[in-house]
Amino acid sequence: MLMMKLKRRDGWILPGITALAVGTFVVDLFTPRSTPHVIFYVIPVVLTLYVRGRLWPLVFGAGCSVLMVAGYFLSPPVELDSHWALFGRGMDVGVLWLLAGVVYQINRVEAKRQGAAARLQLQTAALEATANAIAITDRAGAISWVNPAFTRSTGYALDEVVGQNPRVLKSGKHDQSFY
């Protein structure tokens, strides 16, 4: 629920995340190469959960990866600078991309869930508004839902027929061929 409220007011979030990523890069420029900074680059990618648009995690993953590698090469070297520090940055970039992929998938699933909820709401409204009587049963034949037109035409309220078999509608005045 918090995510949905933040998504409605996300005019400030995207510039804030961008500023955070750039600020991390500036800090990275003034620290030695061997200092790990992956956690600071991870934060903007995680915050893209609160931004509309499913591709933002991948965009920030790419941007932060470039900044992370550039930060390594532009940082001041230290005496014991080794290739392992560069390898560590490469691993950090891999972790960053993995995280961006996870955040992307979370956003994708959330968008699908919201679409399914909207379709369900539309279909429910259509079933309730139709003029024809509709009764939905489960596999065993028990009524699980009826629309208002069913209630008007039969006189049975929803709570009276839920769990009943549609045979409850038989009047006994018609033969088997009628049904």
C-alpha positions as CSV (number, residue, x, y, z in Angstrom):
1,M,0.0,0.0,0.0
2,L,2.9,2.3,0.8
3,M,4.4,1.6,-2.6
4,M,1.1,2.6,-4.3
5,K,0.9,5.9,-2.3
6,L,4.4,6.8,-3.2
7,K,3.9,6.0,-6.9
8,R,1.1,8.5,-7.0
9,R,3.4,11.3,-5.8
10,D,6.6,10.3,-7.6
11,G,7.4,13.7,-9.2
12,W,10.3,14.2,-6.7
13,I,11.5,10.6,-6.5
14,L,13.2,10.2,-9.9
15,P,15.2,13.4,-9.6
16,G,16.1,12.4,-6.1
17,I,17.3,9.0,-7.1
18,T,19.4,10.6,-9.9
19,A,21.0,13.0,-7.5
20,L,21.8,10.2,-5.1
21,A,23.5,8.2,-7.9
22,V,25.5,11.2,-9.0
23,G,26.4,12.1,-5.4
24,T,27.6,8.5,-4.9
25,F,29.8,8.9,-8.0
26,V,31.3,12.2,-6.7
27,V,32.1,10.5,-3.4
28,D,33.6,7.6,-5.3
29,L,35.9,10.0,-7.2
30,F,37.6,11.2,-4.0
31,T,38.1,7.8,-2.3
32,P,40.8,5.2,-3.0
33,R,40.2,2.6,-5.7
34,S,40.2,-0.3,-3.3
35,T,37.3,1.1,-1.2
36,P,34.1,-0.8,-2.0
37,H,31.1,1.3,-2.9
38,V,28.6,-1.2,-4.2
39,I,26.1,-0.5,-1.4
40,F,25.9,3.1,-2.3
41,Y,25.2,2.3,-6.0
42,V,22.6,-0.3,-4.9
43,I,20.5,2.2,-3.1
44,P,19.3,4.1,-6.3
45,V,18.5,0.9,-8.0
46,V,16.4,-0.3,-5.1
47,L,14.6,3.0,-4.9
48,T,13.4,2.6,-8.5
49,L,10.7,0.3,-6.9
50,Y,8.9,3.5,-6.2
51,V,9.0,5.0,-9.7
52,R,6.4,4.5,-12.4
53,G,7.7,2.7,-15.5
54,R,9.1,-0.8,-15.4
55,L,12.3,0.0,-17.2
56,W,13.7,2.4,-14.7
57,P,15.5,-0.3,-12.7
58,L,17.4,-1.3,-15.8
59,V,18.2,2.3,-16.7
60,F,19.6,3.0,-13.3
61,G,21.4,-0.3,-13.2
62,A,23.2,0.6,-16.4
63,G,23.8,4.1,-15.3
64,C,25.2,3.1,-11.9
65,S,27.3,0.4,-13.5
66,V,28.9,2.9,-15.8
67,L,29.4,5.3,-12.9
68,M,30.9,2.5,-10.8
69,V,33.5,1.5,-13.4
70,A,34.3,5.2,-14.2
71,G,34.6,5.9,-10.5
72,Y,37.3,3.2,-10.3
73,F,39.4,4.5,-13.1
74,L,39.0,8.2,-12.0
75,S,39.7,7.5,-8.3
76,P,43.1,8.3,-6.9
77,P,45.3,5.2,-7.0
78,V,46.8,3.8,-3.8
79,E,50.2,2.2,-3.2
80,L,48.8,-1.4,-3.0
81,D,46.4,-1.0,-5.9
82,S,45.9,-4.3,-7.6
83,H,43.9,-5.9,-10.3
84,W,41.8,-7.5,-7.6
85,A,40.2,-4.1,-6.9
86,L,39.1,-3.9,-10.6
87,F,37.9,-7.5,-10.4
88,G,35.9,-6.6,-7.3
89,R,34.3,-3.6,-9.1
90,G,33.4,-6.0,-11.9
91,M,31.7,-8.3,-9.4
92,D,29.9,-5.3,-7.9
93,V,28.6,-4.4,-11.3
94,G,27.3,-8.0,-11.7
95,V,25.6,-7.8,-8.3
96,L,24.1,-4.4,-9.3
97,W,22.7,-5.9,-12.6
98,L,21.3,-8.9,-10.7
99,L,19.5,-6.5,-8.3
100,A,18.3,-4.4,-11.2
101,G,16.8,-7.5,-12.8
102,V,15.1,-8.5,-9.5
103,V,13.6,-5.0,-9.1
104,Y,12.5,-5.1,-12.8
105,Q,10.7,-8.4,-12.2
106,I,9.0,-7.1,-9.1
107,N,7.7,-4.0,-11.0
108,R,6.6,-6.3,-13.8
109,V,4.6,-8.6,-11.5
110,E,3.1,-5.6,-9.8
111,A,2.0,-4.2,-13.1
112,K,0.4,-7.5,-14.1
113,R,-1.4,-7.7,-10.7
114,Q,-2.8,-4.3,-11.1
115,G,-3.9,-5.0,-14.7
116,A,-5.6,-8.2,-13.5
117,A,-7.4,-6.4,-10.7
118,A,-8.7,-3.8,-13.1
119,R,-10.0,-6.4,-15.5
120,L,-11.7,-8.3,-12.7
121,Q,-13.3,-5.1,-11.5
122,L,-14.6,-4.4,-15.0
123,Q,-15.9,-7.9,-15.5
124,T,-17.7,-7.9,-12.1
125,A,-19.3,-4.6,-13.0
126,A,-20.4,-6.0,-16.4
127,L,-21.9,-9.1,-14.8
128,E,-23.8,-7.1,-12.2
129,A,-25.2,-4.7,-14.7
130,T,-26.5,-7.2,-17.2
131,A,-30.2,-7.6,-17.6
132,N,-30.1,-11.4,-17.9
133,A,-30.0,-13.6,-14.8
134,I,-26.6,-15.2,-14.2
135,A,-25.7,-17.9,-11.6
136,I,-22.1,-19.1,-11.3
137,T,-21.6,-22.5,-9.8
138,D,-18.5,-24.4,-8.7
139,R,-17.5,-27.8,-10.1
140,A,-19.8,-29.7,-7.7
141,G,-22.8,-27.7,-8.9
142,A,-23.2,-25.4,-5.8
143,I,-24.1,-21.8,-6.6
144,S,-21.3,-19.5,-5.6
145,W,-22.6,-16.2,-7.0
146,V,-25.7,-14.7,-8.7
147,N,-26.2,-11.3,-10.2
148,P,-28.9,-8.8,-9.2
149,A,-31.0,-9.7,-12.3
150,F,-31.1,-13.3,-11.0
151,T,-32.5,-12.0,-7.7
152,R,-35.1,-9.9,-9.4
153,S,-36.3,-12.7,-11.7
154,T,-36.3,-15.5,-9.2
155,G,-36.9,-13.7,-5.9
156,Y,-34.0,-15.5,-4.3
157,A,-31.4,-13.3,-2.6
158,L,-27.7,-14.1,-3.0
159,D,-27.3,-15.4,0.6
160,E,-30.3,-17.7,0.1
161,V,-28.9,-19.5,-2.9
162,V,-25.1,-19.6,-2.2
163,G,-24.1,-23.2,-1.6
164,Q,-27.4,-24.5,-3.0
165,N,-27.8,-26.5,-6.2
166,P,-29.6,-24.8,-9.1
167,R,-32.3,-27.5,-8.7
168,V,-33.6,-25.2,-6.0
169,L,-35.3,-23.3,-8.9
170,K,-37.4,-26.3,-9.9
171,S,-41.1,-25.6,-9.3
172,G,-42.3,-29.1,-9.8
173,K,-44.9,-27.9,-12.4
174,H,-42.8,-28.9,-15.4
175,D,-41.7,-32.3,-16.6
176,Q,-38.0,-33.4,-17.1
177,S,-37.9,-32.4,-20.8
178,F,-38.5,-28.8,-19.8
179,Y,-35.2,-28.7,-17.9
